[in-house]
Amino acid sequence: ESGRKFEAGIQSRMERETEDFNFTNFGVNNPLFSSGMNYKEDIHSIYSTYSGSLKSLQYMLGLRGEYTNRSIEDSKITTPYKLDRFDVFPSAHFSYELPNKNQLMTSYSRRINRPDGRDLDPFPSYQSQYAIRTGNPDLKPEYTDSYELSFIRNFGKSFLSFETYFRTTNNLITRIQKLVGQISYMTMDNLNRDYSTGGEIMGNIDFTKWLMVNTSFSLFNYQLKGEVLGQSVDKQSTNYSGRFNATVKFSPDSRMQLTGMYRGPSVSAQGDQKGMMFTNLSYRQDFMKKKLSVG
């Protein structure tokens, strides 16, 4: 065994935010549509990693603990909303060196995704006379367990990777829409759990000195389980997505880049999501020995 290394550290993130929303009619405050919110979130983390190698096998083991203390006070609500919890996030990564600089890798990790301020703010947002959106100050983070196995084939400055994975998310943050009369009320809640099982092919290929392409394609089975407004939302779909990035170098000081992304249709808690795509085209020119760049 060689190259053993142990690292540890602490991190604290402390956020304070005060919001005042005043709705006035010709300079006179209308308390019905006015509100204020005080937001506080403290996240204190301690982490450690241990890494090393056994001949052709490299490994890294990690463990992170996080204490979260969150408080949301609204001017129209007497009791503040609080979140006080401690979470543990283990991880393990293994890499095995194969002949010709190829690699076989596997990993497990537990991850967290926290709601943003807009999803937490309980004050109604009047999007139109028929649509009202409110945040949910009791919203909790969602947690994802991810298992991955991949093979990387290297050739020159290029590589191809083949990955299979299984990911499941608990406490899934779900958008809810409820129709009362002609008015649609929208909010968020932790209602469901989802599962994704599939694979991805990714390549980074230098065709010539002037053309480099980075592309990927993902195909997976998606399952959604849970209830919304007392109704089962158990669904599944076959999802796919792709990404493309091509860089053309006309000269050392001139290059063009084309990027594109496509995400196929998928089921959701209330209905379905259609596919979407976008493309970008950019050009960059350097001047004065790269001291000036124009894009």
N, C-alpha and C positions, 0 to 999 in steps of 0.2 A: 504494500500500500504506500502511495506517495502523494505529495501535494496536498496533504490534509490542511484544511483551513476552517476555523470557527469564527463567526462574526456575530455580533449582537449589538442592539441599539434601542433607543427609545425615541418616540416622536409624539408631539402634541400639536393638535390643530384646534384653535379656539376662534369661533366665529360669532360676531354680534351684529344684528341688523335691526333697524327700526324703520318701520314704514307707516306713513300717514297718507291716507287717501281721502281727500275732501271733495265732495260733490256740491257745487253751488248753483243756485238759480239766481242769475243776475246779482251775484255778489253775496247772496244769503245762503249760508250753509244748510244743506238738506241732510239731517242726521240719518234718514232712512237708508241713504246710499253712501254714507261716509263711514270710514272705519280706520283702525290703527292696529298694528301688530308689532310685538317685540319677539325677536327670534334669537335663541341662543343654542349653540351646539358645541360641545367640547368632546374631542376624540383623542384619547390617550392610548398609545400603542407601545408594545414591547415586542421585539422580534429577535430571532436568532436563526442562523443558517450554519450547516455543517457540510463541507464538501471535500471530495477527494477522488482518488482513482485506484482501481485494482486492475493492473495491466491495461487491457483495452477498454475497461468499463469505467466511466466517469459518473459520479453521482452528486446530488445536492439535496439535502433534507432541510426543510424549513418549518418553523412554527411561529405564528404571530398571534398575539392576544390583543384585543381592542376593547376598551371601555368607552361606551358612548353615553353621554348625558345631554339630552335635548329638551328644551322647554319652549313652548309657543304660547304667548299671551295675546289674546284678542280683546280689543276694547269693548266688545259687546258680550263677552263671555267671562263669567266671574272666576271659574276654575281653569288654571292653565293646563295645557296638554303636555304630558311629560313622557319621555322615553329614557329609561335607565337600565342598561343591560351590558353584559360582557360576552364577547364572542371569541371563538378560537378558530384559527385558519391554518390547518396543516398543509404541507405541500411536499412532493417528492418528484425528483427528475433524474432519469437515468439515460445515459448515452453510451452506445457501444460502437467502437471504431471498427469498420470493416475494411477489407482491402480496397485499394485505389481511392482512399480518402472518402469512402461512402460511410454513412452513419445510420444506425437504427436507434430511435429514441422513444421513450415512453414516459408519461408523467401523470400525476394526479394533483389537483389543486382545488381548494375551496375559496370562492370569491364572494364579494359583497357589492351590491349596487344600491346606493342610497337615493331616496327621492329628492328632487330639487325643491326650491322654495315655492315655485308656482304650484306644485302638486300638494304642498302642505298648507297653503294659505286658505283659511276657511271662508274668507270674504267672497261673496258672489261676484263673478265677472259677467256683466250683461253683454253678451256678444251680439244679440239682436233681441227684438221683442219676442222671439220664439225660442231662443237658446240662452241658457244660463249655465255657467260653469263655476264649480266650487272646488277648492282643494280639500284634502282630508288631513287634518293635523294629527290624526292617530295613525297615519300611514307608517309602516315599518319598512326596513330595508328588505330586499330580496337576496337570496343566497343561492349560488350556483356551485354544484359539484361537477368537475370536469375530468374525464379520463381520456387520454390521447395516446395513440401509437402511430409513429411516422417513420418513413424511410426516405433518406436524402441521397440522391445520386448526383455526384459532382463530376463535371468534365470541364477542364480549363477554368475559365472565370464564370462559367454558367453552372446551374444546378436545376434539378427537378426534384420535387418532394411529393410524396403520397402519404396522406394522413387519414386515419379513421378515428372517430371519436364518439363518445357518449356523454351528453350533458343533461343535467336535470336542474331545474330552478324551483325552489320552494319559496312560499310567500310571494308568489308572482304578483307584481304590481299591475293591476288590471283596470282598464278604463271601463266605466259603467255609464250607460245612458238609459234614462227612464223618462217615458212620455207621460205627462200629466195634462190632460186636456189637449191643448195645442202647443204646450210649452215643453221643450226638451231640456231635462236637467242632466248635466254631465259631471262626474266626479271620478276619483280613483280609490281602489281598495286592494288589500292583500287577500285574494280569494282563491287563487288557483295554483296549479303546479303544471309544469310542462317538461317534455322529454324530447331530446333531439339525438338521433342516431344516424350517422352517415359518414361521408368521406369528402376529402378535398384534394385536388391536384393543383399544384402551383409550380410555375417555372420562371426562372430568371435567366434569360438567354441573350448572350452577346453574339448576334449574327455576324456582324462586322465591326470595324472600328467606329462606324458612323450610325449603327442601328442597334439599339438595345430594347428588348421587350420583356415586360414583367406581366404575367397573366395568371389567373386562377379560376377554377370552376368547382363549385360545391354542390353536392346532392345529398339530401338527408330526409329521413322520415320524422315528421313533427307531430307530437301528440299533446293535446291540451286536456286537462282533467280538472273538474271542480264544478261549482255552482255560481250562478249570477241571478239575483233576485228570485231565489228558490227554484230556478230551472237548471237542469244539468247542462253543462257545456262540454261534455266529453266529445272531442273531435280529433281527427287526424288528417294530415295531408302530406303529399310528397313535394318537398320544397327544393328549389334550385336557385343558384345565383352565380354570377360571373363578374370578373373584374379584368380590365385591360389597361396597360400603360405602355406606350411606345415612345422612345426618345430618339430623335433623328439629329445627328450632329453634322451641320453643313461645314463647320470649321471649328477650330478651338474656341472661337469667340461667338459662335452662332449656333443656336439649337432650337428645335421645335418639339413640343410634347403633346401627345394625344392621349387622353384618359377617358375611360368609359366604365360604367357600372350598370348591371342589370340585376334586379331582385324579383324573383317570380312570385306568383300569388300564394297566399297562405290563409289558413283558417284563423279566426280570432274569437274572443269570448262572445261577442255579439255580432255575428255576421262573418264576412270574409274581407281580406285585404287583396286588392288588385296588384298586379305587377307594376314595377316602376323602373325607369332607367334615366340616366343622364350622361352627357358627354361634355368634355372640355377640350378646347384647343388653345395652346399658348405658344408664344414665341419669345425668345430672349436673345438680346444682342449685348455683348460686352464691348466697352470702349476703354481707351487710355490704360491698357494693360490690366484690365479687369477692375479698375478703380471706379468705373461707372457702368451700371447695367440698366438696360431699358427692357421692360417686359410688356 
